[in-house]
Amino acid sequence: MFRNRNVILWIVVFMLAWGCASTSKTHNVSMQQTADQLFEKGDFDQALTVYEKIIQSCLSEKRTAECAAYGKAGLAALETGKINKAVDYLKMDTYTPFATEETYFGLTRAYRQIDNLSKELMALEDYTEKHSSGNHISKVNDRLFEVYVESENYPEAMQMWPQLNTEAQSRIEMLDLWFTVNLEMENNQEVDRLADVLLQNNPQHVAALEWKAEKSYGKAENDYQREMQAYENKRTNKQYQIMLKALDDITAEFKIALGFYEKLYSIDPKSEYASYMSNIYVRFNDKEKADYYRRKAEDK
């Protein structure tokens, strides 16, 4: 008889507990619906308040993994400028079965707003791995390419470029980054092509001007040294004529380099540019201008 009473007591306790839990879950579902309606209307402050009540209920009942409110709570927090709270809720959502592509996209936005490049990079990569056909994949791919360049992950940026759509690849700001990538990866032919494109859009693009100036100067100087050495090795009239003919082309190349350095110097009179200009005028046997730019280079 006593044993039967204990069994009955435990059944009663269990039924009461189950009833309370069931009632709590039903209440949470009702609140979730209310919060979702507020969220869809754009009332993110009120939606967040309701979502947080659901979260507190889940925490008190130790049902965190079953809480469906974290994702929308994080997105609502993001919309209201509560970025740290958004990060916390969105990260929690990734540990539940309710995480969506919006969760991962929201994390990329949140980390960008707090300027945490390394975590933004991880969030972007997470999105591409989990939602490669997601609604935001084009935006994520564009931003991932930008972040790779900003963080100097140039090989990864090189691999990312073909995944960008045609519209993104044609934007001048993306071409500017692509120029940097190819410059760092020493893809000189592509760098040269991109320099022309960038200068057509902006004739004062410093990096492109520097590339063109250094390319022309380097070619002219190397050819000059080679021809001078060839004549020193064989001081014949024939070799002298060969040298004179080569110097015409070398002079033309030095003039191209000078034009680029003059433009760079007008943008920013750096001593480096003045030094190159002085060297070019030395090759032109123009002592006055060579000395002028040498002094300019030494003054800086």
C-alpha positions in Angstrom: 0.0 0.0 0.0 2.8 2.4 0.9 4.7 1.6 -2.2 1.5 2.3 -4.3 1.1 5.7 -2.7 4.8 6.6 -3.6 4.1 5.6 -7.2 0.9 7.6 -7.4 2.8 10.6 -5.8 5.5 10.4 -8.4 3.0 10.2 -11.2 1.2 13.3 -9.9 4.5 15.2 -9.6 5.5 14.2 -13.1 2.1 15.2 -14.6 2.3 18.6 -12.8 5.9 19.2 -14.1 4.9 18.0 -17.6 1.9 20.3 -17.5 3.9 23.3 -16.5 6.5 22.6 -19.2 3.8 22.1 -21.8 2.1 25.3 -20.7 5.5 27.2 -20.8 6.2 25.9 -24.3 2.8 26.9 -25.5 3.3 30.3 -24.1 6.7 30.7 -25.8 5.2 29.6 -29.1 2.5 32.3 -28.7 5.1 34.9 -27.8 7.3 33.8 -30.8 4.4 34.5 -33.1 3.8 37.9 -31.6 7.5 38.8 -31.9 7.7 37.5 -35.5 4.7 39.7 -36.4 6.4 42.8 -34.8 9.7 41.9 -36.6 7.9 41.6 -40.0 6.3 45.0 -39.4 9.7 46.5 -38.7 9.0 47.2 -35.0 12.4 45.8 -34.1 12.6 47.3 -30.6 9.4 45.7 -29.5 10.2 42.5 -31.3 13.5 42.3 -29.5 11.8 42.8 -26.1 9.5 39.8 -26.7 12.3 37.7 -28.1 14.4 38.3 -25.0 11.5 37.2 -22.8 11.4 33.9 -24.7 15.2 33.6 -24.3 15.0 34.2 -20.6 12.2 31.5 -20.3 14.4 29.0 -22.2 17.4 29.8 -20.0 15.4 29.3 -16.8 14.2 26.0 -18.1 17.7 25.0 -19.4 16.3 24.6 -22.9 18.8 26.8 -24.7 19.3 24.3 -27.6 15.5 24.3 -28.2 15.2 28.1 -28.2 14.0 29.4 -31.6 14.2 33.0 -30.6 18.0 33.6 -30.8 18.2 34.3 -34.6 15.5 36.8 -34.9 16.6 38.4 -31.6 20.1 38.9 -33.0 18.7 40.4 -36.3 16.4 42.7 -34.4 19.3 43.8 -32.2 21.3 44.4 -35.3 18.6 46.6 -36.8 18.4 48.7 -33.6 22.2 49.2 -33.4 22.8 46.9 -30.4 25.7 45.3 -32.2 27.3 43.4 -29.3 24.0 41.9 -28.3 23.3 41.0 -32.0 26.6 39.1 -32.1 25.8 37.2 -28.9 22.4 36.1 -30.0 23.4 35.3 -33.5 26.3 33.2 -32.3 24.0 31.4 -29.9 21.6 30.7 -32.8 24.4 28.8 -34.7 24.4 26.2 -31.9 20.7 25.5 -32.4 18.9 23.7 -35.2 17.1 27.0 -36.1 20.0 28.9 -37.6 19.3 30.1 -41.1 21.3 31.8 -43.8 20.1 35.1 -42.3 21.9 34.2 -39.1 25.2 33.8 -40.8 24.7 36.8 -43.0 23.7 38.8 -39.9 27.0 37.9 -38.3 28.9 39.2 -41.3 27.1 42.5 -41.0 27.6 42.7 -37.3 31.3 42.0 -37.4 31.7 44.6 -40.2 30.0 47.2 -38.1 32.3 46.7 -35.1 35.3 46.6 -37.5 36.5 43.1 -36.5 38.1 42.0 -39.8 39.3 38.6 -38.7 35.9 37.6 -37.3 34.1 39.1 -40.3 36.3 36.9 -42.5 35.4 33.8 -40.6 31.7 34.6 -40.8 31.9 35.3 -44.5 33.6 32.0 -45.1 31.0 30.2 -42.9 28.3 31.7 -45.0 29.9 30.6 -48.3 30.4 27.0 -47.0 26.9 26.6 -45.6 24.9 28.7 -48.1 26.7 28.6 -51.4 23.5 29.2 -53.2 22.0 31.6 -50.6 20.1 34.8 -51.4 23.1 36.9 -50.3 25.9 34.9 -51.9 26.8 37.7 -54.4 27.2 40.3 -51.7 29.1 37.8 -49.5 31.5 36.9 -52.3 32.2 40.5 -53.1 32.8 41.4 -49.5 34.9 38.2 -49.0 37.2 39.3 -51.9 37.5 42.8 -50.4 38.4 41.3 -46.9 41.0 39.0 -48.4 42.7 42.0 -50.0 42.4 44.1 -46.9 43.9 41.4 -44.8 46.6 40.8 -47.4 45.5 37.2 -48.1 46.4 37.6 -51.8 46.4 34.0 -52.9 42.9 33.6 -51.5 41.8 36.8 -53.2 43.2 35.4 -56.5 41.1 32.3 -56.1 38.1 34.3 -55.1 38.0 36.6 -58.1 36.5 34.1 -60.7 33.6 33.6 -58.3 32.5 37.2 -58.5 29.9 38.0 -61.1 30.5 40.1 -64.2 29.0 43.2 -62.8 31.2 43.1 -59.7 34.3 42.5 -61.8 33.6 45.5 -63.9 33.3 47.9 -60.9 36.2 50.3 -60.8 36.7 49.8 -57.0 36.9 46.1 -57.5 39.3 46.5 -60.4 41.5 48.7 -58.1 41.7 45.8 -55.6 42.3 43.3 -58.3 45.2 45.5 -59.5 46.7 45.3 -56.0 46.3 41.5 -55.9 48.0 41.0 -59.2 50.8 43.5 -58.3 51.5 41.6 -55.1 51.3 38.2 -56.9 53.7 39.6 -59.6 51.3 38.9 -62.5 52.9 41.7 -64.5 50.9 41.3 -67.7 47.6 41.6 -65.9 49.0 44.5 -63.8 49.9 46.3 -67.0 46.4 45.8 -68.5 44.7 46.9 -65.3 46.9 50.0 -65.0 45.7 51.2 -68.4 42.1 50.6 -67.4 42.5 52.4 -64.1 44.2 55.4 -65.7 41.4 55.7 -68.3 39.0 56.1 -65.4 41.3 58.2 -63.3 44.4 59.8 -64.9 45.8 60.6 -61.5 45.7 57.0 -60.1 49.0 57.0 -58.2 49.6 53.2 -58.0 49.0 52.8 -61.7 51.2 55.7 -62.6 54.0 54.3 -60.5 53.7 51.0 -62.2 53.9 52.5 -65.7 56.7 54.8 -64.7 58.8 52.1 -63.1 58.2 49.7 -66.0 59.4 52.3 -68.6 62.3 53.5 -66.5 63.4 49.9 -65.7 63.3 48.9 -69.4 65.1 52.0 -70.5 67.8 51.8 -67.9 68.4 48.1 -68.4 68.7 48.6 -72.2 71.0 51.5 -71.7 73.3 49.6 -69.4 73.3 46.6 -71.8 74.2 48.7 -74.8 76.9 50.6 -73.0 78.4 47.4 -71.8 78.3 45.9 -75.3 80.2 48.9 -76.6 82.7 48.8 -73.8 83.4 45.1 -74.7 83.8 45.8 -78.4 84.9 49.3 -79.3 84.3 49.1 -83.0 82.6 51.5 -85.4 80.0 48.9 -86.1 79.2 48.5 -82.4 79.1 52.2 -82.0 76.5 52.5 -84.7 74.5 49.7 -83.1 74.6 51.6 -79.8 73.5 54.9 -81.4 70.5 53.2 -83.1 69.5 51.5 -79.8 69.8 54.8 -77.9 67.0 56.3 -80.0 64.6 53.7 -78.6 66.1 54.0 -75.1 65.6 57.8 -75.2 62.0 57.4 -76.2 61.4 55.0 -73.4 63.0 57.3 -70.9 60.7 60.1 -72.2 57.7 57.9 -71.5 59.0 57.3 -67.9 59.7 61.0 -67.5 56.1 61.9 -68.4 54.7 59.5 -65.8 57.1 60.8 -63.1 56.3 64.4 -63.9 52.6 63.7 -63.4 53.4 61.9 -60.1 55.5 64.8 -59.0 52.7 67.2 -59.7 50.4 65.1 -57.5 52.9 64.6 -54.7 56.4 66.1 -55.0 58.1 63.1 -53.3 61.9 62.9 -53.2 61.7 59.4 -54.9 60.1 60.9 -58.0 62.6 63.7 -58.1 65.4 61.3 -57.9 64.2 59.3 -60.9 63.7 62.5 -62.9 67.2 63.6 -62.1 68.6 60.2 -63.3 66.6 60.5 -66.5 68.0 64.0 -67.2 71.5 62.6 -66.6 70.8 60.2 -69.4 69.6 63.1 -71.6 72.9 65.0 -70.7 70.8 67.8 -69.3 73.0 68.8 -66.4 70.9 71.8 -65.3 67.7 69.8 -64.9 69.5 66.8 -63.5 71.0 69.0 -60.8 67.7 70.8 -60.1 65.8 67.5 -59.4 68.7 66.1 -57.5 68.5 69.0 -55.1 64.8 68.5 -54.9 65.4 64.9 -53.9 68.0 65.8 -51.3 65.8 68.6 -49.8 63.0 66.1 -48.8 
